[in-house]
Amino acid sequence: MTPQFKPRNSEYKEKIIESFNRQEVMKTVNASIIGVRPGEMELEFPYHSSLTQQHGFIHAGIVSTMLDTACGYAAFSLMSENAAVLTIEFKVNLLSPTKGEHFRVVGKVKKSGKTITVTEGELFSYSNGREKLTATMVATIMSIYDREEIKG
């Protein structure tokens, strides 16, 4: 169960969408936002062979990228208006090969602070109408303030 969080910025959804749209890698993966709530971010992306490794599974780098993005934006949803977001650490568990027709990624805040936020992420594969958890992440996210070269 996700704890109830209150965003520090009333325009957090707009800020997340604007930031997400600046990420060229999300365009490469063809990812889209399917849900933004305080302390939670949900993304999806379709299967494409260009995202796979030599065995046809979604590459661990893509899995990590998607989990990191969901966790980062979950944290960002609770940051103040003048904050930017950067990941400072994460651990990924690859539970089974990521294969399927499409994928859903969920990032959730576990503990939110002014500077450091701890998040968890899950990646689900969908094939023939069946859902399977294929990877998890624990990530530490940092709020960045007053850095001109880094914006939300």
C-alpha positions in Angstrom: 0.0 0.0 0.0 1.4 3.4 -1.0 1.5 6.0 1.8 -0.5 9.1 1.2 1.8 12.0 0.1 1.0 15.6 -0.4 2.9 17.3 -3.3 4.8 20.5 -2.5 4.1 21.9 -5.9 0.5 22.2 -7.1 1.6 22.0 -10.7 3.7 18.8 -10.3 1.9 16.9 -13.1 2.5 19.6 -15.7 6.2 19.8 -14.5 6.6 16.0 -14.8 5.0 15.9 -18.3 7.2 18.8 -19.5 10.4 17.1 -18.1 9.4 13.7 -19.5 8.9 15.2 -22.9 12.5 16.5 -22.9 13.9 13.0 -22.5 15.0 11.8 -25.9 15.5 8.2 -24.6 11.8 8.0 -23.8 11.1 8.8 -27.4 13.5 6.0 -28.5 11.7 3.5 -26.2 8.3 4.9 -27.3 7.3 5.2 -23.7 4.3 7.1 -22.5 2.9 8.2 -19.2 -0.2 6.4 -18.0 -0.5 7.8 -14.5 0.9 10.5 -12.2 -0.1 10.7 -8.6 1.6 12.2 -5.6 4.5 9.8 -4.9 3.7 7.5 -7.8 4.5 7.4 -11.6 3.2 4.8 -14.1 4.7 4.4 -17.6 4.2 2.0 -20.4 6.2 1.0 -23.5 5.6 -1.5 -26.4 7.9 -4.3 -27.4 10.3 -3.5 -30.2 13.2 -5.6 -31.4 15.5 -2.6 -31.2 15.2 -2.8 -27.4 16.3 -6.4 -27.1 19.6 -8.2 -26.3 20.9 -11.2 -28.2 18.2 -13.6 -26.9 15.3 -11.4 -27.8 14.6 -10.2 -24.2 14.3 -6.5 -23.4 17.9 -5.5 -22.5 18.7 -5.0 -18.9 19.8 -1.4 -19.7 16.4 -0.6 -21.0 14.7 -2.3 -18.0 17.0 -0.2 -15.7 16.3 3.0 -17.7 12.5 2.6 -17.4 12.6 1.7 -13.7 14.9 4.7 -13.0 12.6 7.0 -14.9 9.5 5.9 -13.0 11.2 6.1 -9.7 12.7 9.5 -10.4 9.4 11.0 -11.5 7.6 9.5 -8.5 10.1 11.3 -6.3 9.9 14.5 -8.4 6.1 14.6 -7.9 6.7 15.5 -4.3 9.5 18.0 -4.7 9.2 21.7 -4.3 8.7 24.0 -7.3 12.3 25.1 -7.6 13.8 21.6 -7.4 15.3 19.4 -10.1 15.7 15.6 -9.8 18.7 13.3 -10.2 19.2 9.7 -9.3 22.1 9.0 -7.0 21.9 5.3 -6.5 19.8 2.3 -7.5 19.8 -1.5 -7.4 17.9 -3.6 -9.9 16.7 -7.2 -9.5 16.1 -8.9 -12.8 13.5 -11.6 -11.7 13.0 -13.2 -15.0 13.6 -12.4 -18.7 11.6 -9.3 -19.7 9.6 -10.4 -22.8 6.1 -9.7 -23.9 3.9 -7.5 -26.1 4.1 -4.5 -23.9 5.3 -3.4 -20.5 4.2 -1.3 -17.5 6.5 0.3 -15.1 5.5 1.7 -11.7 7.6 3.9 -9.4 6.5 4.6 -5.8 8.0 6.8 -3.1 8.7 4.9 0.1 10.2 7.9 2.1 10.2 11.5 0.9 12.6 14.1 2.3 13.6 17.6 1.3 16.9 16.4 -0.3 16.8 12.6 -0.4 13.9 10.4 -1.4 13.8 6.6 -1.4 11.7 4.8 -4.1 10.8 1.4 -5.3 9.9 0.3 -8.8 8.4 -2.6 -10.6 8.3 -3.6 -14.2 5.5 -5.9 -15.5 5.5 -7.7 -18.8 2.2 -8.5 -20.7 1.8 -11.4 -23.0 -1.4 -13.0 -24.1 -3.3 -11.0 -21.6 -1.2 -12.2 -18.7 0.8 -10.0 -16.4 4.2 -11.0 -15.0 6.5 -9.1 -12.7 10.0 -9.2 -14.3 12.1 -6.7 -12.5 12.2 -4.5 -9.4 14.3 -1.5 -8.3 15.2 0.4 -5.1 16.4 3.9 -5.9 17.7 6.9 -4.0 16.7 10.1 -5.6 18.1 13.6 -4.9 16.5 17.0 -5.1 18.8 19.5 -6.7 18.5 23.3 -6.0 20.0 26.4 -7.6 21.9 24.6 -10.4 21.4 26.6 -13.6 22.5 23.7 -15.8 20.0 21.3 -14.2 16.3 22.0 -14.5 13.3 20.0 -13.5 
